[in-house]
Amino acid sequence: MATTHFTDAELNCPHCGDTRLSLEFLRELERLRTMFGKPMLVTSGYRCPEYNDTVSSTGMGGPHTVGAVDVVIAGGRAFELVGMAINLGWRGIGVKQHGPWNNRFIHLDRLNSLTEVRPRPRVWSYA
């Protein structure tokens, strides 16, 4: 499932090696990366339900189990990326910009809130 700018190692589940990211999701991720024009290192791509249950409070069915990535990025570049993601229609944008620079990231997904059990914000911050 590697793309022009993203490797299988970045996108695949570290637990099982699988990925279930849709071609549409990957096209939109590539589109965002091309517009951004700077590296976007994915630190977490697809997660199988079992792995997601061990690393996330979202359990067996979180965003990473259907289509999400976390990109390590900090400072002004992070907010530039958030602005572009909003303009391109990304629906889930989580911002973690506290703590050590190498642990700061932006979560990106295209999930439709109408399919969620509870409404979710378009942009949120991790405490």
Secondary structure, DSSP 4 states (H G I P E B T S, - for coil): ---SS--HHHHS-TTT------HHHHHHHHHHHHHH-S--EEEE----HHHHHHH-TTGGG-GGGTSEEEEE--THHHHHHHHHHHHTT--EEEEE--SSGGG-EEEEE---GGGSSS---SEEE--
